[in-house]
């Protein structure tokens, strides 16, 4: 079954968010952010970015594939993210998320021919 079984209207608002702890770039700054594990746990609980969005930092239920593949790091802009949403009847696997990435240069040139799609679930 398709993860979105019917038309769904979504609304987006402009927000500022810190880097998601599931984004591979988090690993580069994590050691400088926290003095204790309790503060880091609060960050993980509150700032994962697990919602529908255009742009911003990505959320993964498992791990960021760009962390393991240098070629995929070229897809450095989150174009669109759909997360599990009971109200909108959106489900990717078992409580998953779908992400669409694009290279910054391609986005600036409005070239949408090379977009990376990834989905994962718990």
Secondary structure by P-SEA (a helix, b strand, c coil): ccccccbbbbbbbbbcccccccccccccccccccccaaaaaaaaacccccccccccbbbbcccccccccccccccccccccccccccccccccccbbbbbbbbaaaaaaccccbbbbbbbcc
